[in-house]
Amino acid sequence: MSVEENVSNETNNLTSFICERIKENEEFLNKNAKDVYEEVIGFINDAIDLAVLLAKRLKAEEAITHPLVFFAMHVFMPMSYGIYVNLLIGNLPACFMELRLIHETMAKCYVAEKVYPGQEDFATKLEALEQVLKEEEISISKLMKELGSDFIALWGKLSEGWVHPRGILKRVTSSFVGKKVPPSWSIVIPMTYTEEDLDDIKELGKRVAEFRALLKTVITNCIRE
């Protein structure tokens, strides 16, 4: 067997392994956490609905001036699908990390829409906002607080629990102490879910639901003005 054939076989085996884990995890979610699975699918639909709403409301030449268009098309849409895929392969940390990036980007784009209503393109507006935040030493946590308690609460949960190394360490050690096994996502990915993963899966469902509520606030207060 040639080197090329060997590499091809190994790639096919890995692809088959990933596909098997996806099928197993989809069955597990439908059986044990259907509400979470449907919440994540609804999350994707929210991204599609937002893109359609913006397309209907804005002419092509207007779209480039709106930071929320950047958010909807280049962050929310692809990463909502990313969360879905990562959920199916058992990569829960990536789901939470992507959700935090979506949340943070929406917040900054929302502020940029309000602060810079002119005709500059969205890149210029977002860069101007970043410069102001840097010069005035306004952290993302402070920005979230100014937007409201729900914004900072969700951002804090995502950051402390899943993005900072300390949060990951705490989850792994707590799982060893309480369940005598580490979380499946801390061993290898993709991994087949077990009932020991349900708490983390359900937490993801809660955080997605919280973000979807904040998204409605942004749409109501900004896009539909």
VENBELQUI-V405682 format. One record per backbone hydrogen bond with DSSP energy under -1.0 kcal/mol. NH is the residue of the N-H (numbers start at 1). CO is the residue of the C=O. E is the energy in kcal/mol with one decimal. If there is no record, write none. Layout:
# VENBELQUI-V405682
<<NH:CO:E> <NH:CO:E>>
This chain:
# VENBELQUI-V405682
<<6:2:-2.2> <7:3:-2.5> <8:4:-2.3> <9:5:-2.4> <10:6:-2.3> <11:7:-2.4> <12:8:-2.4> <13:9:-2.4> <14:10:-2.2> <15:11:-2.6> <16:12:-2.5> <17:13:-2.3> <18:14:-2.5> <19:15:-2.5> <20:16:-2.2> <21:17:-1.9> <22:18:-2.2> <23:19:-2.2> <24:20:-2.4> <25:21:-2.7> <26:22:-2.4> <27:23:-2.0> <28:24:-2.2> <29:25:-2.8> <30:26:-2.4> <31:27:-1.7> <32:28:-3.1> <33:29:-2.2> <37:33:-2.2> <38:34:-2.6> <39:35:-1.7> <40:36:-2.3> <41:37:-1.9> <42:38:-2.5> <43:39:-1.7> <44:40:-1.6> <45:41:-2.0> <46:42:-2.0> <47:43:-1.6> <48:44:-2.1> <49:45:-2.9> <50:46:-2.6> <51:47:-2.1> <52:48:-2.3> <53:49:-2.6> <54:50:-2.5> <55:51:-2.1> <56:52:-2.0> <57:53:-2.1> <58:54:-2.3> <63:59:-2.1> <65:62:-2.0> <66:63:-1.7> <69:66:-1.4> <70:66:-1.1> <71:67:-2.2> <72:68:-2.7> <73:69:-2.7> <74:70:-2.3> <75:71:-1.4> <76:71:-3.4> <77:72:-1.8> <79:75:-2.1> <80:76:-2.0> <81:77:-1.3> <82:78:-1.7> <83:79:-2.3> <84:80:-1.5> <85:81:-2.5> <86:82:-2.7> <87:83:-2.3> <88:84:-1.8> <89:85:-1.4> <91:86:-2.4> <92:90:-1.6> <95:91:-1.3> <96:92:-2.0> <97:93:-2.4> <98:94:-2.7> <99:95:-2.1> <100:96:-2.2> <101:97:-2.0> <102:98:-2.5> <103:99:-2.6> <104:100:-3.0> <105:101:-2.5> <106:102:-2.4> <107:103:-2.1> <108:104:-2.2> <109:105:-2.6> <110:106:-2.6> <111:107:-2.2> <112:108:-2.5> <113:109:-2.1> <114:110:-1.5> <115:111:-2.9> <116:112:-2.2> <122:64:-3.2> <125:121:-1.8> <126:122:-2.5> <127:123:-2.4> <128:124:-2.1> <129:125:-2.2> <130:126:-2.3> <131:127:-2.0> <132:128:-2.1> <133:129:-2.6> <134:130:-2.1> <135:131:-2.8> <136:132:-2.7> <138:133:-2.7> <143:139:-2.3> <144:140:-2.4> <145:141:-2.1> <146:142:-2.0> <147:143:-1.3> <148:144:-1.4> <152:148:-1.9> <153:149:-2.2> <154:150:-1.9> <155:151:-2.1> <156:152:-2.5> <157:153:-2.0> <158:154:-2.3> <159:155:-2.4> <160:156:-2.7> <161:157:-1.6> <162:158:-1.4> <163:159:-1.2> <164:159:-2.5> <167:164:-1.0> <168:164:-1.4> <169:165:-2.7> <170:166:-2.3> <171:167:-1.9> <172:168:-2.3> <173:169:-2.6> <174:170:-2.4> <175:171:-1.8> <176:172:-1.9> <177:173:-2.2> <178:174:-3.1> <179:175:-2.4> <186:183:-1.6> <187:184:-1.6> <188:184:-1.2> <191:89:-1.5> <197:194:-2.0> <198:195:-1.3> <201:197:-2.3> <202:198:-3.0> <203:199:-1.9> <204:200:-2.0> <205:201:-1.8> <206:202:-2.0> <207:203:-2.4> <208:204:-2.6> <209:205:-2.1> <210:206:-2.3> <211:207:-2.2> <212:208:-2.5> <213:209:-1.6> <214:210:-1.7> <215:211:-2.6> <216:212:-1.6> <217:213:-1.4> <218:214:-2.2> <219:215:-2.6> <220:216:-2.6> <221:217:-2.6> <222:218:-1.8> <224:219:-2.1> <225:222:-1.0>>
